[in-house]
């Protein structure tokens, strides 16, 4: 009896090693990552919810999975305001001529392809709301700058590397003072930064100019417009500063703006779902998870093209090496994560059978770097399962990963939170940032060249192995929750997050 048991354990270990070795070899010797990245990022482009590019990416992913012999489909989860980015072209024509670095914000109205020329002004330094209303009467046909020009275009790390202690101190002091003065200038209008664009639009302004600097050289964050009739355009830090200083010195600049973005009405929106059916326990699931949508200042390479590539490559490898899994392996490429986890939370609502049978979900989102942390997310027995699934991962990958048990459940941030809120074991494969917050997160610089393929390849190996181990595990992951610690902010015990109600029709208000 003892001998038979030992032989069984040894056979299992040998089988596991053989599969793991094949996974590693396939990932290293036959990687598809670079080609997938080219097709998704360079060829298709950004994937803003409600755009034709997002829907074409959904179709591309389905076709790619089917080419690998994996069943795949697009599942409609809702509708979103449709919009397609076009040309943004801005020229300063006076007091000198220069083409400016500029990008129309998402969902911004356009100039309908026409050249619109007007003076540039800033928000005036008025004493009160009455003075501002008087000023508003004179802005018809003008472009209004509503952001303060940056005091310095050098990121703080560049100052810290090259400045003296005194110069850095003085810079931060002067910057803070300028920021306070500008905030007071806005408050004196009787409006806020959120309500200001609508008031300017109603008064007849030709357009809104902003500069949402991301604290890195050349990087601006590109989000959505709040205007309904006139364009909102982000201007690069350097050019925005030039215009701003001209206005403040009384040398009124004049610009010509041409934008061709299109309002497409409400568009259907989808999650792309693919699965390899389980051979023994088809109603139990290991879920691979990554949001598919992006903002569209760049091409969404690190947010979340990198996570998408990890999950697609892991599925490709598993289909080739492990084509008959014990449990069903399902991958979800979620839509509208950027607007509030709408795609994944819709899937959770629509598929209670998956939530009921979910062994684990592995999600990646936060950049291009190697995975360095996995939290137990508050599950009492996560230590046992996660460590068991990590055990056969090559040491060169595993040694970089810190684990936190039992951890605490995330209430948001990325799509694993949708599964956690439903009580299902969703885990984040958290990675190094590579200056993610400054340079690529929602910026115009989030492009193919920022990907670190060695890290992405190792993450695909990690995901494929953990998926294989979770699928083969003799035990079903228990849902027991640990006693959560006290929230240091309010002194009250933390509570488990609750499911959010997704927005299934958005962007049109």
Residue pairs with C-beta under 8 A, 6 or more apart in sequence:
16 392
16 469
16 472
17 392
19 321
19 322
19 468
20 392
20 393
20 394
20 465
20 468
22 321
23 317
23 318
23 321
23 322
23 461
23 464
23 465
23 468
24 394
24 461
26 317
26 320
26 321
27 313
27 317
27 457
27 460
27 461
27 464
28 457
28 461
31 313
31 453
31 457
32 313
32 316
33 309
33 313
33 453
33 456
33 457
33 460
34 453
36 64
36 309
36 312
36 313
37 301
37 305
37 309
37 448
37 451
37 453
38 448
39 60
39 64
40 57
40 60
40 305
40 308
40 309
41 299
41 300
41 301
41 305
41 447
41 448
42 299
42 448
44 53
44 56
44 57
44 60
45 53
45 296
45 299
46 53
46 85
46 294
46 295
46 296
46 297
46 298
46 299
46 300
47 53
47 54
47 57
47 292
47 293
47 294
47 296
47 300
48 54
48 83
48 85
48 106
48 293
48 294
48 295
48 296
49 80
49 269
49 293
49 335
49 336
49 338
49 339
49 342
49 506
49 507
50 80
50 81
50 82
50 83
50 264
50 266
50 267
50 269
50 507
51 82
51 83
51 84
51 85
51 264
51 267
51 296
52 82
52 84
52 264
53 84
53 296
54 269
54 292
54 293
54 335
55 267
55 268
55 269
55 270
57 292
58 74
58 270
58 272
58 292
58 333
58 335
59 74
61 72
61 272
61 274
61 292
61 312
61 333
62 72
62 73
62 74
62 272
62 274
64 312
65 71
65 72
65 274
65 312
65 315
66 72
68 315
68 316
68 319
68 320
69 319
69 323
70 274
70 275
70 276
70 315
70 316
70 319
71 274
71 275
71 276
71 277
72 272
72 273
72 274
72 275
73 272
73 273
73 274
74 270
74 271
74 272
74 273
75 270
75 271
75 272
75 273
75 347
75 350
76 268
76 269
76 270
77 269
77 270
77 271
77 335
77 336
77 342
77 343
77 346
77 347
77 350
77 502
77 504
78 268
78 269
78 336
78 342
78 346
78 502
78 503
78 504
78 505
78 506
79 266
79 267
79 268
79 269
79 504
79 505
79 506
80 266
80 267
80 269
80 336
80 339
80 505
80 506
80 507
80 508
81 107
81 263
81 265
81 266
81 267
81 506
81 507
81 508
82 263
82 264
82 265
82 266
82 267
83 106
83 107
83 261
83 262
83 263
83 264
83 507
84 261
84 262
84 264
85 104
85 106
85 261
85 296
86 104
86 110
86 113
86 259
86 260
86 261
86 262
87 113
87 258
87 259
87 260
88 102
88 103
88 104
88 233
88 258
88 259
88 261
89 99
89 102
89 257
89 258
89 259
90 99
90 100
90 102
90 233
90 235
90 255
90 256
90 257
90 258
91 97
91 98
91 99
91 100
91 255
91 256
92 98
92 99
92 100
92 239
92 242
92 243
92 253
92 254
92 255
93 117
93 254
93 255
93 256
94 252
94 253
94 254
95 246
95 251
95 253
98 239
98 242
100 235
100 236
100 239
100 243
100 255
101 235
101 236
101 238
101 239
102 233
102 234
102 235
102 236
102 239
102 257
103 220
103 222
103 233
103 234
103 297
103 444
104 110
104 225
104 231
104 232
104 233
104 234
104 259
104 261
105 210
105 222
105 223
105 224
105 225
105 232
105 233
105 234
106 222
106 223
106 224
106 225
106 295
106 296
107 224
107 225
107 507
108 224
108 225
108 227
108 231
108 232
108 233
108 259
108 261
109 225
109 227
109 228
109 229
109 230
109 231
109 261
109 263
110 231
110 259
110 260
110 261
110 262
111 207
111 231
111 257
111 258
111 259
111 260
112 260
113 258
113 259
113 260
114 258
115 256
115 257
115 258
116 206
116 207
116 256
116 257
116 258
117 254
117 255
117 256
117 257
118 141
118 142
118 143
118 206
118 207
118 254
118 255
118 257
119 141
119 142
119 143
119 252
119 253
119 254
120 142
120 143
120 144
120 145
120 209
120 243
120 246
120 247
120 252
120 253
120 254
120 255
121 139
121 142
121 143
121 144
121 145
121 247
121 252
122 144
122 145
122 244
122 247
122 248
123 144
123 145
123 146
123 185
123 186
123 189
123 196
124 131
124 132
124 135
124 185
125 185
125 188
126 132
126 135
126 185
126 188
126 189
127 188
128 188
128 190
129 188
129 189
129 190
131 188
132 188
132 189
132 190
132 191
136 199
136 200
136 203
137 203
139 200
139 203
139 204
139 205
140 203
140 204
140 205
141 204
141 205
141 206
142 205
142 206
143 205
143 206
143 207
143 208
143 209
143 255
143 257
144 200
144 205
144 207
144 208
144 209
145 209
145 210
145 240
145 243
145 244
145 247
146 186
146 193
146 196
146 197
146 200
146 208
146 209
146 210
147 209
147 210
147 211
147 212
147 240
148 178
148 179
148 182
148 244
149 211
149 240
149 241
149 244
149 245
150 211
150 213
150 237
150 240
150 241
151 171
151 174
151 175
151 178
151 179
152 159
152 171
152 175
153 213
153 217
153 237
153 238
153 241
154 217
155 215
155 216
155 217
155 438
156 215
158 217
159 167
159 168
159 171
160 168
163 171
186 192
186 193
186 196
189 196
189 199
191 199
194 226
197 208
197 225
197 226
197 227
197 232
198 226
198 227
198 228
200 208
201 208
201 227
201 228
201 229
201 230
205 230
206 230
206 257
207 230
207 231
207 232
207 233
207 257
208 225
208 227
208 230
208 231
208 232
208 233
209 233
209 235
209 240
209 243
210 232
210 233
210 234
210 235
211 220
211 234
211 235
211 236
211 237
211 240
211 241
212 220
212 221
212 222
212 223
212 234
213 219
213 220
213 221
213 237
214 220
214 221
214 437
214 438
214 439
214 441
214 442
214 443
215 437
215 438
216 435
216 438
216 439
216 443
216 445
218 236
218 237
218 444
218 445
219 438
219 439
219 440
219 443
219 444
219 445
220 234
220 236
220 237
220 297
220 443
220 444
221 297
221 441
221 442
221 443
222 234
222 295
222 296
222 297
222 298
222 442
222 443
222 444
223 295
223 442
225 231
225 232
226 232
231 257
231 259
231 261
233 257
233 259
234 297
235 243
242 253
243 253
243 255
246 252
246 253
247 253
266 505
266 508
269 335
269 336
269 343
270 335
271 292
271 332
271 333
271 334
271 335
271 343
271 344
271 346
271 347
272 292
272 332
272 333
273 330
273 331
273 332
273 333
273 347
274 315
274 330
274 331
275 328
275 329
275 330
275 331
276 315
276 318
276 319
276 323
276 325
276 328
276 329
277 328
278 284
278 285
278 325
278 326
278 327
278 328
278 329
278 471
279 324
279 325
279 326
280 326
280 327
281 326
281 327
281 328
282 327
282 328
283 328
283 353
283 357
284 327
284 328
284 357
284 358
284 359
284 476
285 327
285 328
285 329
285 330
285 354
285 357
285 358
285 359
286 325
286 327
286 328
286 329
286 330
286 358
286 359
286 360
286 361
286 362
286 467
286 470
286 471
287 330
287 331
287 332
287 354
287 358
287 360
287 361
287 362
287 419
287 426
288 311
288 314
288 315
288 329
288 330
288 331
288 332
288 361
288 362
288 463
288 467
289 311
289 331
289 332
289 334
289 344
289 361
289 362
289 363
289 364
289 415
289 416
289 419
289 426
290 304
290 307
290 308
290 310
290 311
290 331
290 332
290 333
290 334
290 363
290 364
290 365
290 415
291 304
291 307
291 308
291 333
291 334
291 335
291 337
291 338
291 343
291 344
291 365
291 414
291 415
292 304
292 308
292 333
292 334
292 335
292 337
292 343
293 300
293 334
293 335
293 336
293 337
293 338
293 343
294 300
294 303
294 304
294 305
294 338
294 446
295 303
295 338
295 442
295 446
297 442
297 443
297 444
297 446
298 440
298 443
298 444
298 445
298 446
298 447
299 305
299 446
299 447
299 448
300 446
301 368
301 440
301 446
301 447
301 448
301 449
301 450
301 451
302 367
302 368
302 434
302 436
302 440
302 441
302 446
302 450
302 451
303 365
303 366
303 367
303 436
303 440
303 441
303 442
303 446
304 337
304 364
304 365
305 451
306 364
306 367
306 368
306 451
306 456
307 363
307 364
307 365
308 333
309 451
309 456
309 460
310 364
310 429
310 456
310 459
310 460
310 463
311 331
311 333
311 364
311 463
312 331
313 456
313 457
313 460
313 464
314 331
314 460
314 463
314 464
314 467
315 329
315 331
317 460
317 464
318 325
318 329
318 464
318 467
318 468
321 464
322 468
322 471
325 468
325 471
325 472
326 471
326 472
327 359
327 470
327 471
329 467
329 471
330 354
332 343
332 344
332 347
332 415
334 341
334 343
334 344
334 347
334 415
335 342
335 343
336 342
336 343
336 503
336 506
337 343
337 344
337 365
337 414
337 415
338 442
339 503
339 506
339 507
340 500
340 502
340 503
341 412
341 414
341 415
341 417
341 418
341 500
341 502
342 502
342 503
342 504
342 506
343 415
343 502
344 415
344 418
344 419
345 418
345 421
345 499
345 500
345 501
345 502
346 502
346 504
347 354
347 418
348 355
348 418
348 419
348 421
348 422
348 424
348 499
349 499
349 502
355 419
355 422
355 423
355 424
358 419
358 424
358 425
358 477
359 425
359 470
359 471
359 473
359 476
359 477
360 385
360 389
360 425
360 426
360 427
360 466
360 470
360 477
361 416
361 419
361 424
361 425
361 426
361 427
362 427
362 429
362 463
362 466
362 467
363 414
363 415
363 416
363 426
363 427
363 428
363 429
364 371
364 428
364 429
364 431
364 459
364 463
365 413
365 414
365 415
365 428
366 414
366 428
366 430
366 431
366 433
366 436
367 431
367 432
367 433
367 434
367 436
367 440
367 441
368 431
368 434
368 436
368 440
368 450
368 451
368 452
368 455
368 456
369 431
369 432
369 433
369 434
369 436
369 452
369 455
370 397
370 400
370 431
370 432
370 455
370 458
370 459
371 397
371 400
371 401
371 429
371 430
371 431
371 458
371 459
371 462
372 400
372 401
372 402
372 430
372 431
372 432
373 401
373 402
373 403
373 404
373 430
374 386
374 390
374 401
374 402
374 403
374 404
374 427
374 428
374 429
374 430
375 403
375 404
375 405
375 407
375 408
375 427
375 428
375 430
376 382
376 383
376 386
376 403
376 404
376 405
376 406
376 407
376 427
377 406
377 407
377 408
377 409
377 410
377 416
377 420
377 425
377 426
377 427
377 428
378 406
378 407
378 408
378 409
378 420
378 481
378 482
378 484
378 496
379 406
379 407
379 425
379 477
379 478
379 479
379 480
379 481
379 482
380 406
380 478
380 480
380 481
380 482
381 477
381 478
381 480
382 405
382 406
382 407
382 425
382 427
383 403
383 405
383 406
385 470
385 473
385 475
385 477
386 403
386 405
386 427
387 403
388 469
388 473
389 465
389 466
389 469
389 470
389 473
390 398
390 401
390 403
390 466
391 469
392 465
392 469
393 461
393 462
393 465
393 466
394 461
396 458
397 458
397 461
397 462
398 462
401 462
406 482
408 484
408 485
408 494
409 417
409 420
409 421
409 484
409 496
409 497
410 416
410 417
410 420
410 428
410 497
411 417
411 421
411 497
412 497
413 428
414 428
415 426
416 426
416 427
416 428
417 426
417 497
418 426
418 499
418 500
419 425
419 426
420 426
420 496
420 497
421 496
421 497
421 498
421 499
421 500
422 499
423 479
423 481
423 496
424 479
425 477
425 479
429 459
429 462
429 463
431 455
431 459
432 455
434 440
434 450
434 452
439 445
439 450
440 446
440 450
470 477
481 496
484 493
484 494
484 495
484 496
485 493
485 494
486 492
486 493
486 494
487 493
487 494
